[in-house]
Amino acid sequence: MMVSRFVVLVAWLVTAGVANAGVPVPKDIQNFILNADECDHAAGEFDGSVSEQRQREIEQAVVKYCQPAQRQLKTLKAKYKGDAKLTELIREHAYDSVVSFR
């Protein structure tokens, strides 16, 4: 739970930074950032030393967040291709864990 709050805080800071630069961050990009950050965090949890139960929890989290983030990435790249600042924000969150999901 603490990690989720941290991710939300980081996403808020990123979007607030862009918003303070005069660029409002659309809700669909905010949702993508949250999913992408959670995806990257969950993917980073993979470790052969964790219990089978924990491994299943991690796998469920990866699917829960990486799958929608990957779909959102494709949609958002097309939707905002004419906006350099928003495209850069999207690109910054297009982590390997999102791009390479299944």
DAZIHU-V568747 format. One record per backbone hydrogen bond with DSSP energy under -0.5 kcal/mol. NH is the residue of the N-H (numbers start at 1). CO is the residue of the C=O. If there is no record, write none. Layout:
NH&CO + NH&CO
This chain:
5&1 + 6&2 + 7&3 + 8&4 + 9&5 + 10&6 + 11&7 + 12&8 + 13&9 + 14&10 + 15&11 + 16&12 + 17&13 + 18&14 + 19&15 + 20&16 + 21&17 + 22&19 + 23&18 + 24&22 + 26&24 + 29&26 + 30&26 + 31&27 + 32&28 + 33&29 + 34&30 + 35&31 + 36&32 + 37&33 + 38&34 + 39&35 + 40&36 + 41&37 + 42&38 + 43&39 + 44&40 + 45&42 + 46&43 + 50&47 + 55&51 + 56&52 + 57&53 + 58&54 + 59&55 + 60&56 + 61&57 + 62&58 + 63&59 + 64&60 + 65&61 + 66&62 + 67&62 + 67&63 + 69&65 + 70&66 + 71&67 + 72&68 + 73&69 + 74&70 + 75&71 + 76&72 + 77&73 + 78&74 + 79&75 + 80&76 + 81&78 + 83&80 + 84&82 + 87&83 + 88&84 + 89&85 + 90&86 + 91&87 + 92&88 + 93&89 + 93&90 + 94&91 + 95&93 + 98&95 + 99&95 + 100&96 + 101&98
